[in-house]
Amino acid sequence: MKKYLNLFDFSQKVNYKTEVLSGLTVALALVPEAIAFALIAGLSPLTGLYAAFVMGLVTSILGGRPGMISGATGAVAVVIVSLAVDYGVEYVFAAVVLAGILQIAAGVLRLGKLMRLVPHPVIFGFVNGLAIIIFISQLDQFKANDGSWLSGSTLFIFLGLVVFTMLVIWGLPKLSKAVPASLIAILAVFGLVLAFDIDTRTIGDIASIQGGFPPFHIPQLPFNLETLQIIFPYAAIVAGVGLIESLLTLNIIDEITETRGRGNKEAVAQGTANILSGLFSGMGGCAMIGQSLINTSNGARARLSGIVAAVMLLVFIMFGADLIEKVPMAALTGLMIMVALGTFEWASLRTFRRMPKSDVLVMILVTLVTVFLHNLALAVLVGVIISALVFAWDNAKRIRARKYIDENGIKHYEIYGPLFFGSVTLFNEKFEVLEDPDEVIIDFRESRVVDMSAIEALNKITERYHKVGKKVHLRHLSNDCRRLLANADAIIEVNVLEDPTYKLVVDKVT
């Protein structure tokens, strides 16, 4: 019951003014992003706006990270664009619903803890790549409708308004933090454009946001195995990309706010939001690092800001389209450029000389994959795999053996370092089978038998000793290692001496 009482953060002090104003700012920033991502996916602008509303509202209420903003994202748009082109929007809705089901399953199975396997260099690379993508995406606003770059007075006016927006966002917090600087910047540019009748691009020049309440809509398509075969690959990728981006964003916001979110709860919330998004004519989505950083930089820390952002977005769609469509794109472009600058981990550049070369390589590689392939899931996966291989290689070289013969003529091999698939070759090279006495003890007090490759290595070394009539003992194995040996009794039979009882760490983190 207690967890439900915290649903709206009643247990903590909430700055309602900050939450409401920050939510309004985020709502304004969501509009052009949702429209742009919908167009990337080959869908109508309202499909993106409806997704932003549903995703934002549901995850703000049910999510595991108060203050984090979800909505329609480019990562999801890139995945579903071919599905939309080849099969139509109904298949997109169905794929989003199925992706939501997969995400709920991931949360229930507590797979959110797998994010602990993502090394910090991978997070650095992901964040830096995303910052570069956010910045590059804003350059499109400096182009005309025909794709050519703006020039002359049109360029200078747009650039001037962008720079003015950035200066307000940068300078106002130094004077006062009573009101979010980003909101003041948007309103100031809006006022300048209206007061002086400045001819510049507005939200309405991109697309109309006029609409009603998201209509409930069960996807109109055949419910059969063939349909499942079509949508499942897309749903699986959307679910994976959405969870990776959401949980990485959660970790970033955790660091900024010095609090801790709940990854598995967020996975369930993301899944629920995607299911409802697909049923209410939305394209689906996940956490948005740019809008989340806008929200947290404004001082918002509770769920209220996300709820306000989603509700205000719906208000814009239903009642305020005429006004919102007049908001200058220069203001939102300046805001997103400041978000990009704030997102980039500049500290990571200063640590190049102090970081291991492998970590620098991973960070750069993840950044490049994120920027050039726009595939966040692949970037993170590549980074994790390379980091894991480097870790395995480094640990493989750490296997050591201290050798001595005691007063009884028994030779001891005291093993240091983990025994696993990467270190078995060096492990086998440590033994002098033909020169050793008739009895040998292999001591694992400072080592650990990790996997079946290690078991096979013990099997081979035991066979080598048995062939020459010599006896082998294993000593100081932890209980989990002994269980591993017991499960492999068809492979190896050895005598285990003087095994202590070890206490293992039990994972209770949700």
C-alpha positions in Angstrom: 0.0 0.0 0.0 2.8 2.4 0.8 4.1 2.4 -2.8 0.7 3.6 -4.0 0.7 6.5 -1.4 3.9 7.8 -3.1 2.2 7.8 -6.5 2.0 11.6 -6.7 5.0 12.2 -4.3 2.9 13.2 -1.4 5.7 12.1 0.9 8.1 14.7 -0.3 8.0 18.5 -0.5 7.0 19.7 -3.9 7.7 23.1 -5.3 4.4 23.5 -7.2 5.4 26.7 -9.0 8.6 25.2 -10.3 6.8 21.9 -11.3 4.0 23.7 -13.2 6.2 26.2 -15.0 8.8 23.5 -15.9 6.0 21.3 -17.2 4.7 24.2 -19.4 8.2 24.7 -20.8 8.6 21.0 -21.6 5.2 20.9 -23.3 6.3 23.7 -25.7 9.5 21.8 -26.4 7.6 18.6 -27.0 5.5 20.0 -29.9 8.1 20.4 -32.7 9.9 17.2 -31.6 6.8 15.1 -31.7 5.9 16.5 -35.1 9.4 16.0 -36.5 9.6 12.4 -35.3 6.2 11.5 -36.7 7.2 12.9 -40.1 10.4 10.9 -39.9 8.3 7.7 -39.4 6.1 8.6 -42.3 3.1 9.3 -40.1 0.8 12.3 -39.5 1.9 14.9 -37.0 -1.0 14.1 -34.7 0.2 10.5 -34.4 3.4 11.9 -32.8 1.6 14.4 -30.6 -0.8 11.8 -29.3 2.1 9.5 -28.5 3.8 12.3 -26.6 0.7 13.0 -24.6 0.0 9.3 -23.7 3.6 8.4 -23.0 4.3 11.5 -21.0 1.2 11.2 -18.8 1.4 7.4 -18.1 5.1 7.3 -17.3 4.9 10.4 -15.2 2.2 8.8 -13.0 3.5 5.2 -13.0 7.2 5.5 -13.8 10.2 4.7 -11.6 11.9 8.1 -12.1 10.0 11.2 -11.1 11.0 14.2 -13.3 11.9 12.1 -16.3 9.9 12.9 -19.5 8.8 10.4 -22.1 7.3 10.9 -25.5 7.6 10.2 -29.2 11.3 9.7 -30.0 13.6 9.6 -33.0 15.0 6.2 -31.9 11.5 4.6 -32.2 10.7 6.6 -35.4 13.7 5.2 -37.2 12.7 1.6 -36.3 9.0 1.9 -37.4 9.5 3.9 -40.6 9.8 0.9 -42.9 6.9 -0.8 -41.2 4.7 2.3 -41.8 5.8 2.5 -45.5 5.4 -1.2 -46.3 2.3 -2.1 -44.3 0.6 1.1 -43.1 -0.2 2.8 -39.8 -2.4 0.1 -38.4 0.6 -2.3 -38.3 2.5 0.4 -36.5 -0.1 0.7 -33.8 -0.1 -3.1 -33.4 3.7 -3.3 -33.2 3.7 -0.5 -30.5 1.1 -2.4 -28.4 3.2 -5.6 -28.7 6.4 -3.7 -27.8 4.6 -2.5 -24.7 3.7 -6.1 -23.7 7.4 -7.1 -24.1 8.5 -4.1 -22.0 6.1 -5.0 -19.2 7.4 -8.6 -19.3 11.0 -7.2 -19.0 10.0 -5.2 -16.0 8.1 -8.1 -14.3 11.2 -10.4 -14.9 13.4 -7.6 -13.4 15.6 -7.3 -16.4 16.2 -3.6 -15.6 19.1 -4.7 -13.4 21.0 -5.6 -16.6 21.7 -1.9 -16.9 24.4 -2.5 -14.3 26.4 -4.2 -17.0 26.6 -1.0 -19.0 30.1 0.5 -18.2 30.6 4.2 -17.6 32.5 4.8 -20.9 29.5 3.4 -22.7 27.2 5.9 -20.9 29.6 8.7 -21.7 29.6 7.7 -25.4 25.8 7.3 -25.5 25.3 10.7 -23.9 27.8 12.5 -26.1 26.4 10.9 -29.2 22.9 11.9 -28.3 24.0 15.5 -27.6 25.6 15.6 -31.1 22.4 14.2 -32.6 20.3 16.8 -30.8 22.6 19.6 -32.0 22.7 18.3 -35.6 19.0 17.9 -35.8 18.6 21.6 -35.0 20.6 22.6 -38.1 17.6 21.6 -40.2 15.8 24.7 -38.9 18.4 26.8 -40.7 17.1 25.4 -44.0 14.3 26.6 -46.2 11.4 24.3 -47.3 13.3 23.3 -50.5 16.3 22.1 -48.4 18.6 25.0 -49.2 20.3 26.9 -46.4 18.7 30.2 -45.3 20.5 33.3 -46.5 20.4 37.1 -46.2 18.1 38.8 -43.8 16.1 35.6 -43.2 19.2 33.8 -41.9 20.3 36.7 -39.7 16.9 37.2 -38.1 16.6 33.5 -37.3 20.2 33.3 -36.1 19.7 36.4 -34.0 16.6 35.0 -32.3 18.4 31.7 -31.6 21.4 33.5 -30.0 19.1 35.7 -28.0 17.2 32.6 -26.7 20.5 31.0 -25.7 21.7 34.1 -24.0 18.6 34.3 -21.9 18.8 30.7 -20.9 22.4 31.1 -20.0 22.3 34.4 -18.2 18.9 34.6 -16.4 19.8 31.9 -13.8 22.7 34.0 -12.7 20.2 36.7 -11.8 17.2 34.8 -10.6 15.9 31.2 -10.6 12.4 32.1 -9.6 11.1 31.2 -13.1 12.6 28.6 -15.5 14.9 30.5 -17.8 13.9 28.4 -20.8 10.2 29.4 -20.4 11.2 33.1 -20.1 13.4 32.8 -23.2 10.5 31.3 -25.3 8.1 33.9 -24.1 10.6 36.7 -24.7 11.2 35.7 -28.3 7.5 35.1 -28.8 6.9 38.7 -27.6 9.6 40.2 -29.8 8.2 38.5 -32.9 4.7 39.6 -32.2 5.6 43.2 -31.1 7.8 43.9 -34.1 5.9 41.7 -36.6 9.1 39.8 -37.4 8.8 37.4 -40.3 10.3 34.1 -39.1 9.4 30.5 -39.2 6.9 29.3 -36.6 5.6 25.9 -35.4 2.6 26.3 -37.7 4.9 26.4 -40.7 6.0 22.9 -40.0 2.5 21.3 -39.5 -0.9 22.0 -37.9 -1.3 20.6 -34.4 -5.1 21.1 -34.3 -6.9 18.0 -33.1 -9.1 16.4 -30.5 -8.7 14.0 -27.7 -6.7 10.9 -28.8 -9.3 8.5 -30.2 -9.4 4.9 -28.9 -8.7 2.7 -31.8 -8.1 -1.1 -31.9 -5.7 -1.7 -34.8 -7.6 -2.8 -37.9 -5.6 -5.7 -39.2 -5.9 -9.5 -39.3 -5.1 -11.1 -36.0 -3.2 -14.2 -37.2 0.2 -15.7 -37.2 1.2 -14.0 -40.4 0.6 -10.6 -38.8 2.5 -11.6 -35.7 5.5 -12.6 -37.9 5.4 -9.1 -39.6 5.1 -7.0 -36.5 7.1 -9.0 -33.9 10.6 -8.1 -35.2 9.7 -4.4 -35.1 8.1 -4.7 -31.7 11.1 -6.4 -30.3 13.5 -3.7 -31.6 11.2 -0.9 -30.4 10.9 -2.6 -26.9 14.7 -3.0 -26.7 15.6 0.4 -28.0 12.9 2.0 -25.8 14.1 0.3 -22.6 17.8 1.0 -23.3 17.2 4.7 -24.0 14.8 5.0 -21.0 17.0 3.2 -18.5 20.1 5.1 -19.6 18.2 8.3 -19.3 17.1 7.2 -15.9 20.7 6.7 -14.8 21.7 10.1 -16.1 18.9 11.8 -14.2 19.8 9.8 -11.2 23.3 11.3 -11.3 22.0 14.9 -11.8 19.5 14.7 -9.0 21.6 12.5 -6.7 18.6 10.3 -6.2 17.8 6.7 -7.3 15.1 5.7 -9.7 13.6 2.2 -10.1 14.5 0.6 -13.4 12.1 -2.3 -13.3 9.2 0.0 -12.4 10.1 2.3 -15.2 10.1 -0.7 -17.7 6.6 -1.6 -16.6 5.5 2.0 -17.0 7.1 2.3 -20.4 5.3 -0.8 -21.5 1.9 0.3 -20.2 2.4 3.7 -21.9 3.2 2.0 -25.2 0.2 -0.2 -25.1 -2.1 2.7 -24.4 -0.2 4.8 -27.1 -0.9 2.1 -29.7 -4.6 1.9 -28.6 -5.0 5.7 -28.7 -3.6 6.3 -32.1 0.0 7.1 -31.1 3.3 6.0 -32.6 4.8 4.9 -29.3 8.0 6.2 -27.7 10.3 6.1 -24.7 12.2 8.5 -22.4 13.5 11.7 -23.9 16.9 12.8 -22.6 16.6 16.3 -24.0 13.2 17.1 -22.5 14.2 15.3 -19.3 17.2 17.6 -19.0 15.1 20.6 -19.6 12.8 19.5 -16.8 15.6 18.8 -14.3 17.6 21.9 -15.2 14.5 23.9 -14.4 14.5 22.4 -10.9 11.6 19.9 -11.3 12.0 16.8 -9.2 8.5 15.4 -8.8 5.9 13.7 -11.0 3.8 16.8 -11.3 6.0 18.4 -13.9 5.6 15.5 -16.3 1.9 15.4 -15.7 1.6 19.1 -16.4 3.6 18.8 -19.6 1.4 16.0 -20.9 -1.8 17.7 -20.0 -0.7 21.1 -21.4 0.3 19.3 -24.6 -3.2 18.0 -24.9 -4.6 21.4 -24.2 -2.4 22.8 -27.0 -3.8 20.2 -29.4 -7.5 20.7 -28.5 -7.8 24.3 -27.6 -4.6 26.3 -28.2 -3.4 25.2 -31.6 -3.8 28.7 -33.2 -1.7 30.3 -30.5 1.0 27.6 -30.2 1.4 27.5 -34.0 2.7 31.1 -33.8 5.5 30.2 -31.4 8.8 31.0 -33.3 10.9 27.9 -34.1 14.0 30.0 -33.3 13.1 30.0 -29.6 12.8 26.2 -29.6 15.9 25.8 -31.7 17.9 27.9 -29.2 16.5 25.9 -26.3 17.4 22.5 -27.9 21.0 23.7 -28.7 21.4 24.7 -25.1 20.1 21.2 -24.1 22.7 19.7 -26.5 25.5 21.7 -24.9 24.3 20.8 -21.4 23.9 17.1 -22.3 27.5 16.6 -23.7 29.8 15.3 -21.0 32.6 17.8 -21.4 34.4 16.3 -18.4 34.9 13.1 -20.5 37.2 14.9 -22.8 39.5 16.0 -19.9 39.8 12.4 -18.8 41.2 11.0 -22.1 44.8 11.0 -20.8 43.8 9.4 -17.5 41.4 6.8 -18.8 42.6 3.4 -20.1 42.9 3.3 -23.8 40.3 0.6 -24.1 37.8 2.8 -22.3 38.6 5.8 -24.5 38.1 3.5 -27.6 34.7 2.3 -26.3 33.5 5.8 -25.5 34.5 7.1 -29.0 33.1 4.1 -30.8 29.7 4.3 -29.0 29.6 8.0 -29.8 30.3 7.4 -33.5 27.7 4.5 -33.8 25.1 6.7 -32.1 25.8 9.7 -34.3 26.2 8.0 -37.7 23.8 5.0 -37.4 21.2 6.6 -35.1 20.9 3.2 -33.5 21.2 3.7 -29.8 20.6 0.0 -28.9 23.3 -1.1 -31.3 25.7 1.5 -29.9 25.2 0.4 -26.3 25.4 -3.3 -27.3 28.7 -2.7 -29.2 30.1 -0.8 -26.3 29.1 -3.5 -23.7 30.5 -6.3 -25.9 33.8 -4.6 -26.4 34.1 -3.7 -22.7 33.3 -7.3 -21.7 36.0 -8.6 -24.1 38.6 -6.2 -22.8 37.6 -7.1 -19.2 37.9 -10.8 -20.0 41.3 -10.3 -21.7 42.7 -8.3 -18.8 41.5 -10.9 -16.3 42.8 -13.8 -18.4 46.3 -12.5 -17.9 46.0 -12.3 -14.1 46.0 -16.0 -13.4 49.0 -16.9 -11.2 50.3 -20.0 -9.4 52.6 -20.0 -6.3 54.4 -23.3 -6.1 56.1 -25.1 -3.2 56.6 -28.6 -1.7 55.8 -29.0 2.0 57.5 -31.2 4.6 55.4 -34.2 3.6 56.6 -34.1 0.0 53.3 -32.8 -1.3 53.4 -30.1 -4.0 51.1 -27.1 -3.6 49.8 -24.9 -6.4 48.2 -21.8 -4.8 46.2 -20.2 -7.6 45.6 -16.5 -7.8 43.0 -14.9 -10.2 39.8 -16.1 -11.7 39.8 -19.4 -13.6 37.4 -19.0 -16.6 37.4 -19.5 -20.4 39.9 -16.8 -21.0 42.5 -17.9 -18.5 42.5 -21.7 -18.9 45.4 -21.7 -21.3 47.7 -19.9 -18.9 46.4 -22.0 -16.1 47.4 -25.3 -17.9 50.8 -23.9 -18.5 51.5 -23.5 -14.7 51.7 -27.3 -14.0 54.8 -29.5 -14.2 53.1 -32.9 -14.3 56.0 -35.1 -15.0 58.4 -33.5 -12.5 55.8 -33.2 -9.7 55.6 -35.6 -6.7 52.9 -38.3 -6.4 50.5 -36.0 -4.5 49.5 -32.5 -5.6 47.2 -29.9 -4.0 45.6 -27.2 -6.1 44.6 -24.4 -3.7 41.8 -21.9 -4.8 41.9 -19.7 -1.7 42.7 -16.7 -3.8 40.9 -17.9 -7.0 37.5 -19.0 -8.2 36.3 -21.6 -10.6 33.9 -19.6 -12.8 32.5 -21.6 -15.7 32.4 -24.9 -17.6 35.6 -24.0 -19.4 37.3 -23.9 -16.0 35.8 -27.3 -15.1 37.1 -28.8 -18.3 40.5 -27.3 -17.6 40.5 -29.0 -14.2 39.4 -32.2 -15.8 42.3 -32.1 -18.3 44.9 -31.4 -15.6 43.5 -34.1 -13.4 43.6 -36.6 -16.3 47.2 -35.7 -17.0 48.2 -36.4 -13.4 46.1 -39.6 -13.2 47.8 -41.0 -16.4 51.2 -40.9 -14.6 49.7 -42.4 -11.4 49.6 -39.2 -9.3 46.8 -37.9 -7.0 45.2 -34.4 -7.2 43.2 -32.6 -4.5 41.3 -29.3 -4.8 41.3 -27.1 -1.7 39.4 -24.0 -0.6 36.5 -23.9 -3.1 33.5 -21.7 -2.3 30.1 -23.3 -2.1 29.0 -22.1 -5.5 32.2 -23.5 -7.0 31.5 -26.8 -5.4 28.0 -26.8 -6.8 29.5 -26.2 -10.2 31.8 -29.1 -9.8 29.0 -31.3 -8.5 26.9 -30.5 -11.6 29.9 -31.6 -13.7 30.5 -34.9 -11.9 30.3 -36.7 -15.2 33.3 -34.7 -16.4 35.6 -34.6 -13.4 36.2 -36.5 -10.2 38.5 -34.9 -7.7 39.0 -34.9 -3.9 37.9 -31.7 -2.2 39.8 -30.9 1.0 39.1 -28.4 3.7 36.5 -26.3 1.9 35.4 -23.3 4.0 31.9 -21.9 4.0 31.6 -18.6 2.1 28.8 -16.1 2.3 27.6 -14.9 -1.1 26.1 -11.5 -1.9 22.4 -11.8 -2.4 20.9 -9.3 -4.9 17.8 -7.7 -3.5 17.8 -4.6 -5.6 14.6 -4.1 -7.7 
